[in-house]
Amino acid sequence: MAETEKFSKSQIATLKHIQKKGFAGYRRVDGKPACPELEELVEAGYLSESYMEMFGEDVYRLTEKGENLVRSLVG
């Protein structure tokens, strides 16, 4: 559980949401990511990020490392 201490409750909730839905999309604001806190999870290897130009959204999906983290949180 010590590994989750570096993440906010919001980030953990988002990880659980992405596991349930399969992805999360956030519209960019002025060309910048709308959720900079998710960038930390991308950098840590828990999420992958792609940009959907058609919708102007960043799409986040769990990596294997992220799936393992969420499974350990859910129990």
N, CA, C and O of each residue as an XYZ file, in Angstrom:
300
protein
N       0.807     -1.204      0.000
C       0.000      0.000      0.000
C       0.846      1.262      0.000
O       0.337      2.333     -0.329
N       2.105      1.173      0.354
C       2.943      2.358      0.416
C       3.055      3.030     -0.945
O       3.256      4.241     -1.030
N       2.925      2.241     -2.008
C       3.055      2.782     -3.362
C       1.946      3.787     -3.681
O       2.170      4.717     -4.455
N       0.762      3.619     -3.104
C      -0.362      4.501     -3.413
C      -0.284      5.839     -2.679
O      -1.029      6.763     -3.004
N       0.594      5.952     -1.711
C       0.685      7.176     -0.929
C       1.100      8.381     -1.773
O       0.792      9.519     -1.420
N       1.785      8.140     -2.869
C       2.239      9.258     -3.685
C       1.157      9.758     -4.640
O       1.378     10.737     -5.353
N      -0.006      9.109     -4.667
C      -1.098      9.516     -5.541
C      -2.230     10.144     -4.741
O      -2.504      9.752     -3.606
N      -2.874     11.116     -5.347
C      -4.014     11.751     -4.685
C      -5.234     10.836     -4.772
O      -5.264      9.903     -5.575
N      -6.232     11.110     -3.944
C      -7.473     10.337     -3.990
C      -8.132     10.474     -5.355
O      -8.728      9.524     -5.862
N      -8.023     11.651     -5.943
C      -8.590     11.898     -7.271
C      -7.915     11.027     -8.330
O      -8.586     10.476     -9.202
N      -6.604     10.905     -8.252
C      -5.881     10.079     -9.211
C      -6.267      8.607     -9.062
O      -6.449      7.911    -10.061
N      -6.392      8.138     -7.842
C      -6.770      6.748     -7.605
C      -8.191      6.493     -8.105
O      -8.465      5.457     -8.710
N      -9.090      7.442     -7.850
C     -10.467      7.305     -8.334
C     -10.490      7.269     -9.861
O     -11.257      6.510    -10.453
N      -9.659      8.079    -10.492
C      -9.596      8.090    -11.953
C      -9.066      6.769    -12.482
O      -9.573      6.259    -13.481
N      -8.058      6.206    -11.835
C      -7.537      4.899    -12.241
C      -8.632      3.838    -12.171
O      -8.771      3.023    -13.083
N      -9.398      3.849    -11.099
C     -10.490      2.880    -10.958
C     -11.549      3.095    -12.035
O     -12.087      2.130    -12.577
N     -11.848      4.347    -12.344
C     -12.824      4.672    -13.389
C     -12.347      4.161    -14.749
O     -13.123      3.579    -15.507
N     -11.070      4.382    -15.051
C     -10.523      3.934    -16.329
C     -10.557      2.418    -16.418
O     -10.818      1.869    -17.489
N     -10.296      1.730    -15.306
C     -10.360      0.267    -15.330
C     -11.784     -0.189    -15.645
O     -11.984     -1.136    -16.406
N     -12.756      0.478    -15.064
C     -14.156      0.094    -15.263
C     -14.614      0.376    -16.695
O     -15.273     -0.468    -17.304
N     -14.278      1.540    -17.240
C     -14.744      1.960    -18.560
C     -13.813      1.560    -19.704
O     -14.244      1.463    -20.853
N     -12.545      1.330    -19.390
C     -11.575      0.976    -20.420
C     -10.729      2.146    -20.894
O      -9.637      1.946    -21.426
N     -11.218      3.359    -20.707
C     -10.470      4.554    -21.096
C     -11.129      5.776    -20.461
O     -12.221      5.690    -19.901
N     -10.450      6.900    -20.560
C     -11.035      8.184    -20.150
C     -10.550      9.232    -21.138
O      -9.366      9.270    -21.472
N     -11.447     10.074    -21.601
C     -11.101     11.133    -22.537
C     -11.355     12.494    -21.918
O     -12.395     12.719    -21.299
N     -10.400     13.403    -22.086
C     -10.521     14.753    -21.545
C     -10.199     15.755    -22.646
O      -9.137     15.685    -23.264
N     -11.101     16.673    -22.885
C     -10.912     17.696    -23.914
C      -9.806     18.656    -23.496
O      -9.739     19.088    -22.345
N      -8.952     18.978    -24.439
C      -7.863     19.920    -24.172
C      -8.400     21.334    -24.016
O      -9.389     21.713    -24.645
N      -7.734     22.104    -23.172
C      -8.095     23.501    -22.945
C      -6.951     24.358    -23.469
O      -5.830     24.285    -22.965
N      -7.236     25.162    -24.473
C      -6.221     26.020    -25.099
C      -4.993     25.226    -25.543
O      -3.863     25.698    -25.420
N      -5.220     24.029    -26.055
C      -4.133     23.201    -26.555
C      -3.316     22.503    -25.496
O      -2.334     21.830    -25.812
N      -3.708     22.653    -24.230
C      -2.972     22.026    -23.129
C      -3.832     20.919    -22.520
O      -5.059     21.001    -22.566
N      -3.205     19.885    -21.951
C      -3.991     18.823    -21.316
C      -4.897     19.386    -20.223
O      -4.479     20.228    -19.427
N      -6.132     18.914    -20.197
C      -7.109     19.387    -19.212
C      -6.839     18.812    -17.826
O      -7.259     19.394    -16.826
N      -6.153     17.691    -17.754
C      -5.902     17.022    -16.470
C      -4.403     16.807    -16.265
O      -3.898     15.705    -16.483
N      -3.697     17.846    -15.851
C      -2.244     17.686    -15.658
C      -1.884     16.643    -14.606
O      -0.792     16.077    -14.647
N      -2.802     16.379    -13.652
C      -2.489     15.365    -12.635
C      -2.382     13.972    -13.245
O      -1.713     13.102    -12.688
N      -3.039     13.751    -14.393
C      -2.920     12.451    -15.054
C      -1.578     12.311    -15.761
O      -1.116     11.195    -16.001
N      -0.956     13.424    -16.091
C       0.364     13.383    -16.709
C       1.378     12.711    -15.781
O       2.293     12.028    -16.241
N       1.209     12.911    -14.474
C       2.085     12.259    -13.495
C       1.949     10.739    -13.596
O       2.937     10.011    -13.495
N       0.726     10.272    -13.794
C       0.493      8.834    -13.907
C       1.042      8.279    -15.215
O       1.490      7.133    -15.267
N       1.009      9.087    -16.273
C       1.606      8.681    -17.551
C       3.120      8.558    -17.381
O       3.725      7.577    -17.813
N       3.719      9.562    -16.749
C       5.170      9.559    -16.534
C       5.609      8.405    -15.640
O       6.704      7.868    -15.809
N       4.759      8.022    -14.690
C       5.086      6.919    -13.780
C       4.823      5.556    -14.427
O       5.182      4.523    -13.861
N       4.197      5.549    -15.608
C       3.977      4.288    -16.318
C       2.661      3.600    -16.015
O       2.469      2.451    -16.410
N       1.749      4.267    -15.326
C       0.460      3.649    -14.979
C      -0.596      3.860    -16.057
O      -1.561      3.100    -16.142
N      -0.415      4.891    -16.880
C      -1.364      5.194    -17.956
C      -0.617      5.395    -19.262
O       0.539      5.817    -19.280
N      -1.304      5.082    -20.359
C      -0.800      5.487    -21.671
C      -1.706      6.613    -22.149
O      -2.873      6.690    -21.767
N      -1.165      7.470    -22.974
C      -1.918      8.636    -23.440
C      -1.847      8.699    -24.958
O      -0.799      8.463    -25.559
N      -2.973      9.018    -25.559
C      -2.995      9.288    -26.995
C      -3.889     10.498    -27.212
O      -4.745     10.815    -26.386
N      -3.675     11.168    -28.344
C      -4.453     12.362    -28.641
C      -5.384     12.054    -29.800
O      -4.941     11.597    -30.853
N      -6.668     12.300    -29.610
C      -7.663     12.111    -30.663
C      -7.964     13.479    -31.261
O      -8.797     14.232    -30.757
N      -7.263     13.777    -32.348
C      -7.369     15.102    -32.972
C      -8.799     15.409    -33.403
O      -9.242     16.554    -33.318
N      -9.515     14.399    -33.862
C     -10.883     14.584    -34.339
C     -11.782     15.216    -33.265
O     -12.645     16.042    -33.563
N     -11.559     14.810    -32.021
C     -12.375     15.308    -30.909
C     -11.645     16.339    -30.054
O     -12.255     16.975    -29.195
N     -10.360     16.506    -30.280
C      -9.569     17.427    -29.475
C      -9.414     16.938    -28.051
O      -9.390     17.734    -27.112
N      -9.308     15.612    -27.887
C      -9.241     15.023    -26.545
C      -7.989     14.184    -26.360
O      -7.488     13.553    -27.291
N      -7.505     14.198    -25.130
C      -6.474     13.261    -24.713
C      -7.199     12.034    -24.172
O      -8.127     12.155    -23.372
N      -6.772     10.858    -24.610
C      -7.398      9.613    -24.168
C      -6.374      8.837    -23.352
O      -5.240      8.627    -23.782
N      -6.796      8.420    -22.173
C      -5.922      7.696    -21.255
C      -6.424      6.265    -21.091
O      -7.624      6.023    -20.967
N      -5.479      5.318    -21.092
C      -5.779      3.905    -20.862
C      -4.775      3.360    -19.854
O      -3.643      3.838    -19.771
N      -5.193      2.367    -19.098
C      -4.292      1.752    -18.128
C      -3.243      0.908    -18.835
O      -3.539      0.216    -19.810
N      -2.034      0.971    -18.342
C      -0.987      0.056    -18.780
C      -1.080     -1.186    -17.892
O      -1.897     -1.230    -16.972
N      -0.261     -2.180    -18.159
C      -0.247     -3.372    -17.315
C       0.115     -3.006    -15.870
O      -0.457     -3.547    -14.923
N       1.050     -2.102    -15.717
C       1.448     -1.627    -14.386
C       0.266     -0.966    -13.677
O       0.061     -1.172    -12.480
N      -0.512     -0.172    -14.415
C      -1.696      0.479    -13.862
C      -2.775     -0.518    -13.484
O      -3.412     -0.386    -12.439
N      -2.983     -1.524    -14.340
C      -3.962     -2.584    -14.038
C      -3.591     -3.290    -12.736
O      -4.452     -3.542    -11.893
N      -2.308     -3.608    -12.579
C      -1.859     -4.292    -11.366
C      -2.084     -3.429    -10.124
O      -2.481     -3.940     -9.077
N      -1.833     -2.132    -10.239
C      -2.045     -1.224     -9.114
C      -3.517     -1.188     -8.724
O      -3.850     -1.305     -7.545
N      -4.394     -1.027     -9.700
C      -5.830     -0.947     -9.409
C      -6.321     -2.254     -8.801
O      -7.112     -2.239     -7.858
N      -5.862     -3.380     -9.330
C      -6.261     -4.686     -8.758
C      -5.830     -4.793     -7.300
O      -6.565     -5.334     -6.473
N      -4.643     -4.280     -6.981
C      -4.166     -4.352     -5.601
C      -4.988     -3.441     -4.681
O      -5.126     -3.725     -3.491
N      -5.534     -2.349     -5.229
C      -6.354     -1.439     -4.434
C      -7.739     -1.998     -4.203
O      -8.311     -1.828     -3.126
N      -8.284     -2.665     -5.210
C      -9.632     -3.204     -5.124
C      -9.661     -4.441     -4.224
O     -10.635     -4.688     -3.513
N      -8.589     -5.201     -4.270
C      -8.500     -6.348     -3.369
C      -8.755     -7.617     -3.963
O      -8.703     -8.640     -3.280
